[in-house]
């Protein structure tokens, strides 16, 4: 991969990690508003699980992207 593509991939990985962290900070603010919606009140556990799982996937994918592109290429 060229140097420019590697830098772009690392920046994209950092953006994914930050988005995942943002999801974890946003969940406590959004959940009370979702609980007020009558149709969703019975499946709150599933909704909460999905939000946290999304955050874990974003952080994991960003970390993998950073790790894969930050390594020095083998000679």
PDB file of N, CA, C, O and CB in Angstrom:
ATOM      1  N   UNK A   1       0.846  -1.169   0.000  1.00  0.00           N
ATOM      2  CA  UNK A   1       0.000   0.000   0.000  1.00  0.00           C
ATOM      3  C   UNK A   1       0.894   1.235   0.000  1.00  0.00           C
ATOM      4  O   UNK A   1       1.949   1.243   0.633  1.00  0.00           O
ATOM      5  CB  UNK A   1      -0.964  -0.003   1.218  1.00  0.00           C
ATOM      6  N   UNK A   2       0.481   2.247  -0.691  1.00  0.00           N
ATOM      7  CA  UNK A   2       1.277   3.461  -0.723  1.00  0.00           C
ATOM      8  C   UNK A   2       1.181   4.192   0.601  1.00  0.00           C
ATOM      9  O   UNK A   2       0.310   3.916   1.427  1.00  0.00           O
ATOM     10  CB  UNK A   2       0.831   4.368  -1.866  1.00  0.00           C
ATOM     11  N   UNK A   3       2.093   5.129   0.784  1.00  0.00           N
ATOM     12  CA  UNK A   3       2.151   5.880   2.041  1.00  0.00           C
ATOM     13  C   UNK A   3       0.856   6.659   2.287  1.00  0.00           C
ATOM     14  O   UNK A   3       0.362   6.694   3.414  1.00  0.00           O
ATOM     15  CB  UNK A   3       3.347   6.842   2.028  1.00  0.00           C
ATOM     16  N   UNK A   4       0.292   7.296   1.224  1.00  0.00           N
ATOM     17  CA  UNK A   4      -0.946   8.073   1.386  1.00  0.00           C
ATOM     18  C   UNK A   4      -2.114   7.193   1.805  1.00  0.00           C
ATOM     19  O   UNK A   4      -2.898   7.572   2.675  1.00  0.00           O
ATOM     20  CB  UNK A   4      -1.290   8.799   0.088  1.00  0.00           C
ATOM     21  N   UNK A   5      -2.236   6.010   1.186  1.00  0.00           N
ATOM     22  CA  UNK A   5      -3.333   5.113   1.546  1.00  0.00           C
ATOM     23  C   UNK A   5      -3.198   4.641   2.980  1.00  0.00           C
ATOM     24  O   UNK A   5      -4.201   4.504   3.681  1.00  0.00           O
ATOM     25  CB  UNK A   5      -3.378   3.914   0.605  1.00  0.00           C
ATOM     26  N   UNK A   6      -1.978   4.389   3.427  1.00  0.00           N
ATOM     27  CA  UNK A   6      -1.757   3.947   4.799  1.00  0.00           C
ATOM     28  C   UNK A   6      -2.176   5.027   5.785  1.00  0.00           C
ATOM     29  O   UNK A   6      -2.822   4.730   6.790  1.00  0.00           O
ATOM     30  CB  UNK A   6      -0.287   3.574   5.014  1.00  0.00           C
ATOM     31  N   UNK A   7      -1.819   6.268   5.513  1.00  0.00           N
ATOM     32  CA  UNK A   7      -2.194   7.370   6.401  1.00  0.00           C
ATOM     33  C   UNK A   7      -3.707   7.525   6.439  1.00  0.00           C
ATOM     34  O   UNK A   7      -4.281   7.727   7.510  1.00  0.00           O
ATOM     35  CB  UNK A   7      -1.534   8.686   5.946  1.00  0.00           C
ATOM     36  N   UNK A   8      -4.357   7.432   5.291  1.00  0.00           N
ATOM     37  CA  UNK A   8      -5.809   7.553   5.240  1.00  0.00           C
ATOM     38  C   UNK A   8      -6.463   6.420   6.029  1.00  0.00           C
ATOM     39  O   UNK A   8      -7.440   6.648   6.742  1.00  0.00           O
ATOM     40  CB  UNK A   8      -6.303   7.547   3.780  1.00  0.00           C
ATOM     41  N   UNK A   9      -5.937   5.212   5.910  1.00  0.00           N
ATOM     42  CA  UNK A   9      -6.501   4.079   6.642  1.00  0.00           C
ATOM     43  C   UNK A   9      -6.325   4.236   8.149  1.00  0.00           C
ATOM     44  O   UNK A   9      -7.220   3.878   8.914  1.00  0.00           O
ATOM     45  CB  UNK A   9      -5.853   2.781   6.179  1.00  0.00           C
ATOM     46  N   UNK A  10      -5.190   4.765   8.580  1.00  0.00           N
ATOM     47  CA  UNK A  10      -4.964   4.996  10.006  1.00  0.00           C
ATOM     48  C   UNK A  10      -5.920   6.077  10.521  1.00  0.00           C
ATOM     49  O   UNK A  10      -6.493   5.933  11.601  1.00  0.00           O
ATOM     50  CB  UNK A  10      -3.490   5.407  10.267  1.00  0.00           C
ATOM     51  N   UNK A  11      -6.090   7.137   9.764  1.00  0.00           N
ATOM     52  CA  UNK A  11      -7.024   8.203  10.167  1.00  0.00           C
ATOM     53  C   UNK A  11      -8.448   7.654  10.222  1.00  0.00           C
ATOM     54  O   UNK A  11      -9.200   7.982  11.139  1.00  0.00           O
ATOM     55  CB  UNK A  11      -6.948   9.409   9.183  1.00  0.00           C
ATOM     56  N   UNK A  12      -8.822   6.825   9.253  1.00  0.00           N
ATOM     57  CA  UNK A  12     -10.154   6.226   9.251  1.00  0.00           C
ATOM     58  C   UNK A  12     -10.324   5.311  10.465  1.00  0.00           C
ATOM     59  O   UNK A  12     -11.396   5.292  11.071  1.00  0.00           O
ATOM     60  CB  UNK A  12     -10.394   5.439   7.943  1.00  0.00           C
ATOM     61  N   UNK A  13      -9.299   4.564  10.825  1.00  0.00           N
ATOM     62  CA  UNK A  13      -9.350   3.714  12.008  1.00  0.00           C
ATOM     63  C   UNK A  13      -9.532   4.525  13.273  1.00  0.00           C
ATOM     64  O   UNK A  13     -10.301   4.141  14.154  1.00  0.00           O
ATOM     65  CB  UNK A  13      -8.095   2.881  12.110  1.00  0.00           C
ATOM     66  N   UNK A  14      -8.829   5.646  13.371  1.00  0.00           N
ATOM     67  CA  UNK A  14      -8.982   6.529  14.535  1.00  0.00           C
ATOM     68  C   UNK A  14     -10.402   7.082  14.597  1.00  0.00           C
ATOM     69  O   UNK A  14     -10.984   7.187  15.676  1.00  0.00           O
ATOM     70  CB  UNK A  14      -7.958   7.689  14.482  1.00  0.00           C
ATOM     71  N   UNK A  15     -10.959   7.437  13.436  1.00  0.00           N
ATOM     72  CA  UNK A  15     -12.335   7.948  13.399  1.00  0.00           C
ATOM     73  C   UNK A  15     -13.328   6.878  13.863  1.00  0.00           C
ATOM     74  O   UNK A  15     -14.293   7.193  14.558  1.00  0.00           O
ATOM     75  CB  UNK A  15     -12.695   8.424  11.973  1.00  0.00           C
ATOM     76  N   UNK A  16     -13.100   5.625  13.488  1.00  0.00           N
ATOM     77  CA  UNK A  16     -13.977   4.545  13.925  1.00  0.00           C
ATOM     78  C   UNK A  16     -13.910   4.352  15.434  1.00  0.00           C
ATOM     79  O   UNK A  16     -14.938   4.171  16.087  1.00  0.00           O
ATOM     80  CB  UNK A  16     -13.611   3.248  13.217  1.00  0.00           C
ATOM     81  N   UNK A  17     -12.708   4.391  15.985  1.00  0.00           N
ATOM     82  CA  UNK A  17     -12.549   4.229  17.435  1.00  0.00           C
ATOM     83  C   UNK A  17     -13.245   5.373  18.172  1.00  0.00           C
ATOM     84  O   UNK A  17     -13.938   5.144  19.163  1.00  0.00           O
ATOM     85  CB  UNK A  17     -11.047   4.175  17.820  1.00  0.00           C
ATOM     86  N   UNK A  18     -13.062   6.588  17.694  1.00  0.00           N
ATOM     87  CA  UNK A  18     -13.705   7.733  18.341  1.00  0.00           C
ATOM     88  C   UNK A  18     -15.233   7.657  18.240  1.00  0.00           C
ATOM     89  O   UNK A  18     -15.939   8.025  19.179  1.00  0.00           O
ATOM     90  CB  UNK A  18     -13.206   9.037  17.715  1.00  0.00           C
ATOM     91  N   UNK A  19     -15.737   7.178  17.100  1.00  0.00           N
ATOM     92  CA  UNK A  19     -17.188   7.013  16.959  1.00  0.00           C
ATOM     93  C   UNK A  19     -17.699   5.958  17.938  1.00  0.00           C
ATOM     94  O   UNK A  19     -18.768   6.124  18.524  1.00  0.00           O
ATOM     95  CB  UNK A  19     -17.554   6.620  15.507  1.00  0.00           C
ATOM     96  N   UNK A  20     -16.954   4.891  18.115  1.00  0.00           N
ATOM     97  CA  UNK A  20     -17.347   3.858  19.069  1.00  0.00           C
ATOM     98  C   UNK A  20     -17.369   4.374  20.491  1.00  0.00           C
ATOM     99  O   UNK A  20     -18.283   4.061  21.255  1.00  0.00           O
ATOM    100  CB  UNK A  20     -16.415   2.678  18.974  1.00  0.00           C
ATOM    101  N   UNK A  21     -16.373   5.161  20.854  1.00  0.00           N
ATOM    102  CA  UNK A  21     -16.343   5.759  22.191  1.00  0.00           C
ATOM    103  C   UNK A  21     -17.512   6.729  22.348  1.00  0.00           C
ATOM    104  O   UNK A  21     -18.126   6.797  23.412  1.00  0.00           O
ATOM    105  CB  UNK A  21     -14.993   6.487  22.442  1.00  0.00           C
ATOM    106  N   UNK A  22     -17.814   7.471  21.297  1.00  0.00           N
ATOM    107  CA  UNK A  22     -18.951   8.390  21.330  1.00  0.00           C
ATOM    108  C   UNK A  22     -20.268   7.670  21.547  1.00  0.00           C
ATOM    109  O   UNK A  22     -21.156   8.192  22.220  1.00  0.00           O
ATOM    110  CB  UNK A  22     -19.015   9.183  20.049  1.00  0.00           C
ATOM    111  N   UNK A  23     -20.406   6.473  20.984  1.00  0.00           N
ATOM    112  CA  UNK A  23     -21.623   5.686  21.184  1.00  0.00           C
ATOM    113  C   UNK A  23     -21.788   5.365  22.666  1.00  0.00           C
ATOM    114  O   UNK A  23     -22.892   5.457  23.202  1.00  0.00           O
ATOM    115  CB  UNK A  23     -21.584   4.381  20.344  1.00  0.00           C
ATOM    116  N   UNK A  24     -20.689   4.985  23.333  1.00  0.00           N
ATOM    117  CA  UNK A  24     -20.774   4.648  24.754  1.00  0.00           C
ATOM    118  C   UNK A  24     -21.156   5.858  25.610  1.00  0.00           C
ATOM    119  O   UNK A  24     -21.855   5.710  26.613  1.00  0.00           O
ATOM    120  CB  UNK A  24     -19.446   4.077  25.233  1.00  0.00           C
ATOM    121  N   UNK A  25     -20.709   7.037  25.227  1.00  0.00           N
ATOM    122  CA  UNK A  25     -21.078   8.230  25.976  1.00  0.00           C
ATOM    123  C   UNK A  25     -22.509   8.679  25.684  1.00  0.00           C
ATOM    124  O   UNK A  25     -23.145   9.307  26.530  1.00  0.00           O
ATOM    125  CB  UNK A  25     -20.114   9.352  25.662  1.00  0.00           C
ATOM    126  N   UNK A  26     -23.009   8.370  24.518  1.00  0.00           N
ATOM    127  CA  UNK A  26     -24.331   8.837  24.109  1.00  0.00           C
ATOM    128  C   UNK A  26     -25.467   7.933  24.592  1.00  0.00           C
ATOM    129  O   UNK A  26     -26.589   8.407  24.774  1.00  0.00           O
ATOM    130  CB  UNK A  26     -24.385   8.948  22.610  1.00  0.00           C
ATOM    131  N   UNK A  27     -25.200   6.649  24.802  1.00  0.00           N
ATOM    132  CA  UNK A  27     -26.244   5.693  25.177  1.00  0.00           C
ATOM    133  C   UNK A  27     -27.016   6.133  26.427  1.00  0.00           C
ATOM    134  O   UNK A  27     -28.247   6.124  26.397  1.00  0.00           O
ATOM    135  CB  UNK A  27     -25.627   4.321  25.412  1.00  0.00           C
ATOM    136  N   UNK A  28     -26.348   6.519  27.527  1.00  0.00           N
ATOM    137  CA  UNK A  28     -27.130   6.911  28.715  1.00  0.00           C
ATOM    138  C   UNK A  28     -28.030   8.124  28.485  1.00  0.00           C
ATOM    139  O   UNK A  28     -29.039   8.274  29.174  1.00  0.00           O
ATOM    140  CB  UNK A  28     -26.195   7.206  29.861  1.00  0.00           C
ATOM    141  N   UNK A  29     -27.690   8.977  27.546  1.00  0.00           N
ATOM    142  CA  UNK A  29     -28.512  10.146  27.268  1.00  0.00           C
ATOM    143  C   UNK A  29     -29.727   9.802  26.413  1.00  0.00           C
ATOM    144  O   UNK A  29     -30.775  10.435  26.544  1.00  0.00           O
ATOM    145  CB  UNK A  29     -27.683  11.209  26.580  1.00  0.00           C
ATOM    146  N   UNK A  30     -29.599   8.821  25.552  1.00  0.00           N
ATOM    147  CA  UNK A  30     -30.656   8.496  24.597  1.00  0.00           C
ATOM    148  C   UNK A  30     -31.646   7.474  25.150  1.00  0.00           C
ATOM    149  O   UNK A  30     -32.824   7.509  24.792  1.00  0.00           O
ATOM    150  CB  UNK A  30     -30.047   7.972  23.314  1.00  0.00           C
ATOM    151  N   UNK A  31     -31.200   6.579  26.002  1.00  0.00           N
ATOM    152  CA  UNK A  31     -32.068   5.496  26.462  1.00  0.00           C
ATOM    153  C   UNK A  31     -33.333   5.981  27.165  1.00  0.00           C
ATOM    154  O   UNK A  31     -34.392   5.402  26.920  1.00  0.00           O
ATOM    155  CB  UNK A  31     -31.302   4.602  27.387  1.00  0.00           C
ATOM    156  N   UNK A  32     -33.298   6.997  28.018  1.00  0.00           N
ATOM    157  CA  UNK A  32     -34.568   7.445  28.625  1.00  0.00           C
ATOM    158  C   UNK A  32     -35.590   7.934  27.593  1.00  0.00           C
ATOM    159  O   UNK A  32     -36.796   7.754  27.767  1.00  0.00           O
ATOM    160  CB  UNK A  32     -34.294   8.560  29.622  1.00  0.00           C
ATOM    161  N   UNK A  33     -35.101   8.547  26.531  1.00  0.00           N
ATOM    162  CA  UNK A  33     -36.029   9.014  25.496  1.00  0.00           C
ATOM    163  C   UNK A  33     -36.624   7.841  24.727  1.00  0.00           C
ATOM    164  O   UNK A  33     -37.790   7.882  24.332  1.00  0.00           O
ATOM    165  CB  UNK A  33     -35.316   9.970  24.527  1.00  0.00           C
ATOM    166  N   UNK A  34     -35.827   6.796  24.513  1.00  0.00           N
ATOM    167  CA  UNK A  34     -36.336   5.615  23.810  1.00  0.00           C
ATOM    168  C   UNK A  34     -37.319   4.858  24.690  1.00  0.00           C
ATOM    169  O   UNK A  34     -38.298   4.303  24.190  1.00  0.00           O
ATOM    170  CB  UNK A  34     -35.178   4.688  23.386  1.00  0.00           C
ATOM    171  N   UNK A  35     -37.068   4.830  26.001  1.00  0.00           N
ATOM    172  CA  UNK A  35     -37.975   4.143  26.928  1.00  0.00           C
ATOM    173  C   UNK A  35     -39.368   4.773  26.935  1.00  0.00           C
ATOM    174  O   UNK A  35     -40.347   4.094  27.245  1.00  0.00           O
ATOM    175  CB  UNK A  35     -37.394   4.162  28.342  1.00  0.00           C
ATOM    176  N   UNK A  36     -39.468   6.034  26.605  1.00  0.00           N
ATOM    177  CA  UNK A  36     -40.762   6.711  26.578  1.00  0.00           C
ATOM    178  C   UNK A  36     -41.622   6.272  25.401  1.00  0.00           C
ATOM    179  O   UNK A  36     -42.840   6.449  25.422  1.00  0.00           O
ATOM    180  CB  UNK A  36     -40.562   8.207  26.530  1.00  0.00           C
ATOM    181  N   UNK A  37     -41.004   5.709  24.385  1.00  0.00           N
ATOM    182  CA  UNK A  37     -41.761   5.233  23.225  1.00  0.00           C
ATOM    183  C   UNK A  37     -42.419   3.905  23.605  1.00  0.00           C
ATOM    184  O   UNK A  37     -41.738   2.946  23.968  1.00  0.00           O
ATOM    185  CB  UNK A  37     -40.833   5.069  21.956  1.00  0.00           C
ATOM    186  N   UNK A  38     -43.697   3.863  23.521  1.00  0.00           N
ATOM    187  CA  UNK A  38     -44.489   2.735  24.015  1.00  0.00           C
ATOM    188  C   UNK A  38     -44.120   1.408  23.348  1.00  0.00           C
ATOM    189  O   UNK A  38     -44.039   0.382  24.022  1.00  0.00           O
ATOM    190  CB  UNK A  38     -45.960   3.012  23.803  1.00  0.00           C
ATOM    191  N   UNK A  39     -43.899   1.417  22.050  1.00  0.00           N
ATOM    192  CA  UNK A  39     -43.623   0.186  21.317  1.00  0.00           C
ATOM    193  C   UNK A  39     -42.273  -0.426  21.702  1.00  0.00           C
ATOM    194  O   UNK A  39     -42.097  -1.638  21.578  1.00  0.00           O
ATOM    195  CB  UNK A  39     -43.658   0.456  19.823  1.00  0.00           C
ATOM    196  N   UNK A  40     -41.329   0.378  22.160  1.00  0.00           N
ATOM    197  CA  UNK A  40     -39.994  -0.114  22.462  1.00  0.00           C
ATOM    198  C   UNK A  40     -39.806  -0.474  23.928  1.00  0.00           C
ATOM    199  O   UNK A  40     -38.772  -1.039  24.287  1.00  0.00           O
ATOM    200  CB  UNK A  40     -38.980   0.908  22.067  1.00  0.00           C
ATOM    201  N   UNK A  41     -40.755  -0.170  24.770  1.00  0.00           N
ATOM    202  CA  UNK A  41     -40.567  -0.382  26.203  1.00  0.00           C
ATOM    203  C   UNK A  41     -40.398  -1.857  26.564  1.00  0.00           C
ATOM    204  O   UNK A  41     -39.733  -2.172  27.550  1.00  0.00           O
ATOM    205  CB  UNK A  41     -41.739   0.194  26.963  1.00  0.00           C
ATOM    206  N   UNK A  42     -40.978  -2.754  25.796  1.00  0.00           N
ATOM    207  CA  UNK A  42     -40.875  -4.172  26.119  1.00  0.00           C
ATOM    208  C   UNK A  42     -39.569  -4.805  25.646  1.00  0.00           C
ATOM    209  O   UNK A  42     -39.215  -5.886  26.117  1.00  0.00           O
ATOM    210  CB  UNK A  42     -42.033  -4.909  25.517  1.00  0.00           C
ATOM    211  N   UNK A  43     -38.853  -4.172  24.739  1.00  0.00           N
ATOM    212  CA  UNK A  43     -37.606  -4.762  24.215  1.00  0.00           C
ATOM    213  C   UNK A  43     -36.396  -3.884  24.531  1.00  0.00           C
ATOM    214  O   UNK A  43     -35.448  -3.823  23.749  1.00  0.00           O
ATOM    215  CB  UNK A  43     -37.711  -4.972  22.691  1.00  0.00           C
ATOM    216  N   UNK A  44     -36.429  -3.214  25.663  1.00  0.00           N
ATOM    217  CA  UNK A  44     -35.340  -2.296  26.012  1.00  0.00           C
ATOM    218  C   UNK A  44     -34.002  -3.013  26.164  1.00  0.00           C
ATOM    219  O   UNK A  44     -32.962  -2.470  25.792  1.00  0.00           O
ATOM    220  CB  UNK A  44     -35.671  -1.561  27.299  1.00  0.00           C
ATOM    221  N   UNK A  45     -34.020  -4.231  26.709  1.00  0.00           N
ATOM    222  CA  UNK A  45     -32.769  -4.968  26.854  1.00  0.00           C
ATOM    223  C   UNK A  45     -32.120  -5.190  25.496  1.00  0.00           C
ATOM    224  O   UNK A  45     -30.912  -5.003  25.353  1.00  0.00           O
ATOM    225  CB  UNK A  45     -33.011  -6.310  27.554  1.00  0.00           C
ATOM    226  N   UNK A  46     -32.903  -5.587  24.496  1.00  0.00           N
ATOM    227  CA  UNK A  46     -32.375  -5.843  23.154  1.00  0.00           C
ATOM    228  C   UNK A  46     -31.833  -4.560  22.524  1.00  0.00           C
ATOM    229  O   UNK A  46     -30.774  -4.582  21.897  1.00  0.00           O
ATOM    230  CB  UNK A  46     -33.466  -6.453  22.256  1.00  0.00           C
ATOM    231  N   UNK A  47     -32.534  -3.466  22.681  1.00  0.00           N
ATOM    232  CA  UNK A  47     -32.087  -2.189  22.121  1.00  0.00           C
ATOM    233  C   UNK A  47     -30.791  -1.740  22.771  1.00  0.00           C
ATOM    234  O   UNK A  47     -29.865  -1.298  22.089  1.00  0.00           O
ATOM    235  CB  UNK A  47     -33.165  -1.114  22.300  1.00  0.00           C
ATOM    236  N   UNK A  48     -30.727  -1.853  24.084  1.00  0.00           N
ATOM    237  CA  UNK A  48     -29.502  -1.486  24.805  1.00  0.00           C
ATOM    238  C   UNK A  48     -28.336  -2.368  24.368  1.00  0.00           C
ATOM    239  O   UNK A  48     -27.229  -1.873  24.156  1.00  0.00           O
ATOM    240  CB  UNK A  48     -29.713  -1.603  26.331  1.00  0.00           C
ATOM    241  N   UNK A  49     -28.581  -3.682  24.233  1.00  0.00           N
ATOM    242  CA  UNK A  49     -27.549  -4.609  23.765  1.00  0.00           C
ATOM    243  C   UNK A  49     -27.053  -4.218  22.382  1.00  0.00           C
ATOM    244  O   UNK A  49     -25.848  -4.222  22.133  1.00  0.00           O
ATOM    245  CB  UNK A  49     -28.084  -6.043  23.745  1.00  0.00           C
ATOM    246  N   UNK A  50     -27.960  -3.885  21.486  1.00  0.00           N
ATOM    247  CA  UNK A  50     -27.578  -3.515  20.118  1.00  0.00           C
ATOM    248  C   UNK A  50     -26.712  -2.260  20.094  1.00  0.00           C
ATOM    249  O   UNK A  50     -25.734  -2.196  19.349  1.00  0.00           O
ATOM    250  CB  UNK A  50     -28.825  -3.297  19.263  1.00  0.00           C
ATOM    251  N   UNK A  51     -27.063  -1.264  20.901  1.00  0.00           N
ATOM    252  CA  UNK A  51     -26.256  -0.046  20.948  1.00  0.00           C
ATOM    253  C   UNK A  51     -24.850  -0.332  21.462  1.00  0.00           C
ATOM    254  O   UNK A  51     -23.868   0.130  20.882  1.00  0.00           O
ATOM    255  CB  UNK A  51     -26.931   1.005  21.829  1.00  0.00           C
ATOM    256  N   UNK A  52     -24.753  -1.093  22.552  1.00  0.00           N
ATOM    257  CA  UNK A  52     -23.432  -1.408  23.093  1.00  0.00           C
ATOM    258  C   UNK A  52     -22.636  -2.293  22.131  1.00  0.00           C
ATOM    259  O   UNK A  52     -21.425  -2.127  21.993  1.00  0.00           O
ATOM    260  CB  UNK A  52     -23.568  -2.100  24.456  1.00  0.00           C
ATOM    261  N   UNK A  53     -23.311  -3.223  21.474  1.00  0.00           N
ATOM    262  CA  UNK A  53     -22.628  -4.079  20.499  1.00  0.00           C
ATOM    263  C   UNK A  53     -22.102  -3.254  19.329  1.00  0.00           C
ATOM    264  O   UNK A  53     -21.004  -3.507  18.833  1.00  0.00           O
ATOM    265  CB  UNK A  53     -23.577  -5.179  19.988  1.00  0.00           C
ATOM    266  N   UNK A  54     -22.877  -2.273  18.888  1.00  0.00           N
ATOM    267  CA  UNK A  54     -22.426  -1.371  17.831  1.00  0.00           C
ATOM    268  C   UNK A  54     -21.162  -0.626  18.251  1.00  0.00           C
ATOM    269  O   UNK A  54     -20.226  -0.494  17.462  1.00  0.00           O
ATOM    270  CB  UNK A  54     -23.533  -0.373  17.472  1.00  0.00           C
ATOM    271  N   UNK A  55     -21.132  -0.138  19.494  1.00  0.00           N
ATOM    272  CA  UNK A  55     -19.942   0.542  19.998  1.00  0.00           C
ATOM    273  C   UNK A  55     -18.735  -0.367  20.036  1.00  0.00           C
ATOM    274  O   UNK A  55     -17.632   0.045  19.675  1.00  0.00           O
ATOM    275  CB  UNK A  55     -20.201   1.092  21.373  1.00  0.00           C
ATOM    276  N   UNK A  56     -18.932  -1.608  20.472  1.00  0.00           N
ATOM    277  CA  UNK A  56     -17.821  -2.566  20.523  1.00  0.00           C
ATOM    278  C   UNK A  56     -17.315  -2.868  19.114  1.00  0.00           C
ATOM    279  O   UNK A  56     -16.106  -2.942  18.895  1.00  0.00           O
ATOM    280  CB  UNK A  56     -18.258  -3.874  21.228  1.00  0.00           C
ATOM    281  N   UNK A  57     -18.226  -3.044  18.159  1.00  0.00           N
ATOM    282  CA  UNK A  57     -17.812  -3.308  16.777  1.00  0.00           C
ATOM    283  C   UNK A  57     -17.029  -2.137  16.183  1.00  0.00           C
ATOM    284  O   UNK A  57     -16.030  -2.344  15.494  1.00  0.00           O
ATOM    285  CB  UNK A  57     -19.034  -3.604  15.909  1.00  0.00           C
ATOM    286  N   UNK A  58     -17.473  -0.922  16.444  1.00  0.00           N
ATOM    287  CA  UNK A  58     -16.762   0.249  15.931  1.00  0.00           C
ATOM    288  C   UNK A  58     -15.349   0.339  16.518  1.00  0.00           C
ATOM    289  O   UNK A  58     -14.384   0.576  15.791  1.00  0.00           O
ATOM    290  CB  UNK A  58     -17.550   1.533  16.249  1.00  0.00           C
ATOM    291  N   UNK A  59     -15.237   0.149  17.820  1.00  0.00           N
ATOM    292  CA  UNK A  59     -13.926   0.223  18.462  1.00  0.00           C
ATOM    293  C   UNK A  59     -13.040  -0.921  17.986  1.00  0.00           C
ATOM    294  O   UNK A  59     -11.861  -0.713  17.698  1.00  0.00           O
ATOM    295  CB  UNK A  59     -14.067   0.188  19.995  1.00  0.00           C
ATOM    296  N   UNK A  60     -13.595  -2.119  17.901  1.00  0.00           N
ATOM    297  CA  UNK A  60     -12.813  -3.271  17.446  1.00  0.00           C
ATOM    298  C   UNK A  60     -12.357  -3.132  16.009  1.00  0.00           C
ATOM    299  O   UNK A  60     -11.202  -3.422  15.696  1.00  0.00           O
ATOM    300  CB  UNK A  60     -13.618  -4.536  17.595  1.00  0.00           C
ATOM    301  N   UNK A  61     -13.240  -2.696  15.134  1.00  0.00           N
ATOM    302  CA  UNK A  61     -12.873  -2.518  13.727  1.00  0.00           C
ATOM    303  C   UNK A  61     -11.851  -1.422  13.532  1.00  0.00           C
ATOM    304  O   UNK A  61     -10.929  -1.561  12.727  1.00  0.00           O
ATOM    305  CB  UNK A  61     -14.095  -2.213  12.906  1.00  0.00           C
ATOM    306  N   UNK A  62     -12.007  -0.329  14.266  1.00  0.00           N
ATOM    307  CA  UNK A  62     -11.031   0.761  14.161  1.00  0.00           C
ATOM    308  C   UNK A  62      -9.674   0.352  14.693  1.00  0.00           C
ATOM    309  O   UNK A  62      -8.642   0.700  14.121  1.00  0.00           O
ATOM    310  CB  UNK A  62     -11.524   1.987  14.909  1.00  0.00           C
ATOM    311  N   UNK A  63      -9.677  -0.395  15.800  1.00  0.00           N
ATOM    312  CA  UNK A  63      -8.414  -0.856  16.364  1.00  0.00           C
ATOM    313  C   UNK A  63      -7.706  -1.810  15.415  1.00  0.00           C
ATOM    314  O   UNK A  63      -6.489  -1.734  15.247  1.00  0.00           O
ATOM    315  CB  UNK A  63      -8.648  -1.534  17.710  1.00  0.00           C
ATOM    316  N   UNK A  64      -8.462  -2.706  14.795  1.00  0.00           N
ATOM    317  CA  UNK A  64      -7.868  -3.642  13.835  1.00  0.00           C
ATOM    318  C   UNK A  64      -7.292  -2.893  12.636  1.00  0.00           C
ATOM    319  O   UNK A  64      -6.204  -3.216  12.158  1.00  0.00           O
ATOM    320  CB  UNK A  64      -8.915  -4.672  13.365  1.00  0.00           C
ATOM    321  N   UNK A  65      -8.023  -1.900  12.156  1.00  0.00           N
ATOM    322  CA  UNK A  65      -7.553  -1.130  11.005  1.00  0.00           C
ATOM    323  C   UNK A  65      -6.265  -0.377  11.342  1.00  0.00           C
ATOM    324  O   UNK A  65      -5.339  -0.332  10.532  1.00  0.00           O
ATOM    325  CB  UNK A  65      -8.639  -0.144  10.543  1.00  0.00           C
ATOM    326  N   UNK A  66      -6.211   0.211  12.531  1.00  0.00           N
ATOM    327  CA  UNK A  66      -5.003   0.917  12.949  1.00  0.00           C
ATOM    328  C   UNK A  66      -3.841  -0.062  13.070  1.00  0.00           C
ATOM    329  O   UNK A  66      -2.741   0.207  12.586  1.00  0.00           O
ATOM    330  CB  UNK A  66      -5.233   1.651  14.288  1.00  0.00           C
ATOM    331  N   UNK A  67      -4.090  -1.202  13.718  1.00  0.00           N
ATOM    332  CA  UNK A  67      -3.032  -2.192  13.921  1.00  0.00           C
ATOM    333  C   UNK A  67      -2.504  -2.725  12.593  1.00  0.00           C
ATOM    334  O   UNK A  67      -1.291  -2.834  12.408  1.00  0.00           O
ATOM    335  CB  UNK A  67      -3.546  -3.346  14.777  1.00  0.00           C
ATOM    336  N   UNK A  68      -3.405  -3.060  11.667  1.00  0.00           N
ATOM    337  CA  UNK A  68      -2.993  -3.618  10.380  1.00  0.00           C
ATOM    338  C   UNK A  68      -2.208  -2.627   9.535  1.00  0.00           C
ATOM    339  O   UNK A  68      -1.316  -3.030   8.789  1.00  0.00           O
ATOM    340  CB  UNK A  68      -4.199  -4.085   9.613  1.00  0.00           C
ATOM    341  N   UNK A  69      -2.518  -1.352   9.635  1.00  0.00           N
ATOM    342  CA  UNK A  69      -1.857  -0.356   8.796  1.00  0.00           C
ATOM    343  C   UNK A  69      -0.671   0.329   9.474  1.00  0.00           C
ATOM    344  O   UNK A  69       0.132   0.981   8.807  1.00  0.00           O
ATOM    345  CB  UNK A  69      -2.851   0.681   8.377  1.00  0.00           C
ATOM    346  N   UNK A  70      -0.559   0.186  10.770  1.00  0.00           N
ATOM    347  CA  UNK A  70       0.532   0.845  11.489  1.00  0.00           C
ATOM    348  C   UNK A  70       1.794  -0.004  11.492  1.00  0.00           C
ATOM    349  O   UNK A  70       2.899   0.521  11.624  1.00  0.00           O
ATOM    350  CB  UNK A  70       0.112   1.150  12.920  1.00  0.00           C
ATOM    351  N   UNK A  71       1.632  -1.311  11.346  1.00  0.00           N
ATOM    352  CA  UNK A  71       2.796  -2.192  11.326  1.00  0.00           C
ATOM    353  C   UNK A  71       3.707  -1.826  10.172  1.00  0.00           C
ATOM    354  O   UNK A  71       3.247  -1.432   9.100  1.00  0.00           O
ATOM    355  CB  UNK A  71       2.368  -3.663  11.223  1.00  0.00           C
ATOM    356  N   UNK A  72       4.995  -1.960  10.400  1.00  0.00           N
ATOM    357  CA  UNK A  72       5.947  -1.723   9.333  1.00  0.00           C
ATOM    358  C   UNK A  72       5.913  -2.891   8.365  1.00  0.00           C
ATOM    359  O   UNK A  72       5.866  -4.044   8.796  1.00  0.00           O
ATOM    360  CB  UNK A  72       7.366  -1.515   9.893  1.00  0.00           C
ATOM    361  N   UNK A  73       5.935  -2.618   7.062  1.00  0.00           N
ATOM    362  CA  UNK A  73       5.875  -3.708   6.091  1.00  0.00           C
ATOM    363  C   UNK A  73       7.127  -4.595   6.194  1.00  0.00           C
ATOM    364  O   UNK A  73       8.235  -4.108   6.420  1.00  0.00           O
ATOM    365  CB  UNK A  73       5.731  -3.143   4.658  1.00  0.00           C
ATOM    366  N   UNK A  74       6.919  -5.902   6.023  1.00  0.00           N
ATOM    367  CA  UNK A  74       8.046  -6.827   6.051  1.00  0.00           C
ATOM    368  C   UNK A  74       8.902  -6.634   4.802  1.00  0.00           C
ATOM    369  O   UNK A  74       8.392  -6.403   3.705  1.00  0.00           O
ATOM    370  CB  UNK A  74       7.552  -8.291   6.153  1.00  0.00           C
ATOM    371  N   UNK A  75      10.201  -6.734   4.995  1.00  0.00           N
ATOM    372  CA  UNK A  75      11.116  -6.540   3.850  1.00  0.00           C
ATOM    373  C   UNK A  75      11.469  -7.854   3.227  1.00  0.00           C
ATOM    374  O   UNK A  75      12.224  -7.894   2.256  1.00  0.00           O
ATOM    375  CB  UNK A  75      12.392  -5.815   4.278  1.00  0.00           C
TER     376      UNK A  75
END
